[in-house]
Amino acid sequence: MKLSKPLYRGRLVKRYKRFLADVVLDDGTALTAHCPNPGAMTGVAEPGSSVWLSRSDNPKRKLAYTFELIEVAGLLVGVNTNHPNAIVTEAVIAGDVPELAGYASHRREVKYGQNSRIDLLLSDPGRGLCYVEVKNVHLKRGSGPYPTAAEFPDSVTSRGAKHLAELATMVAAGHRAVSVYLVQRMDCDCFSLAGDIDPAYDAAFKQAAKQGVETLVLTTKITTDEIVVNGRLPMVGTLDQH
């Protein structure tokens, strides 16, 4: 997925109220940008870090700039949680995700279940339906039993637990369901659930897996030009799987 051009480089002053970030651009301009990330952003919102913003020309927007990337230990991390669905869909359509290949139709944001929308619905006359839920991952704590792991979630997500239950319901109805975790950073070699952060999500994940919901963890290559799917990560922990 191509990022908006140009991106504006600056220094993060602080991220606050979840959706706001104060930034000083390289030219000295101080501004407040929209931070499209409802999570805790642990480790990816450190004051003084280099960040990159996109700018919208939409006159109706209150904040013209959007927080897109941050540099952590010399590498770029994507923080915009609006992008993963598009990144994964683009990769699936291009055939870069063999696990989700072979479907004739690809539709985004389709209503299903109890007032939910599936991120990507794949369908094919010969294969039926495949419900794909995409989650953004950027947490890496660098501690615990798996210090090089990307982790999800970075905050309590009752919505995420609901989505897993919805996927399990689709499997029970005879369809395929896949929970895709897109890691928007390049310094992890495995993936783990952050059960200490959200025990309810951890339990919901394990229950959904027992009911047949599949898990796929995708890595990305990130530059200031684009973010693209670039491989897979193994899952580690109580429920080890690929």
Secondary structure, 3 states (H helix, E strand, C coil): CECCCCCEEEEEEEEECCCEEEEEECCCCEEEEECCCCCCCCCCCCCCCEEEEEECCCCCCCCCEEEEEEEECCEEEECCCCCHHHHHHHHHHCCCCHHHCCCCEEEEEEEECCCEEEEEEEEECCCEEEEEEEEEECECCCCCCCCCEEEECCCCCHHHHHHHHHHHHHHHCCCEEEEEEEECCCCCCEEEECCCCCHHHHHHHHHHHHCCCEEEEEEEEECCCEEEEEEECCECCCCCEC
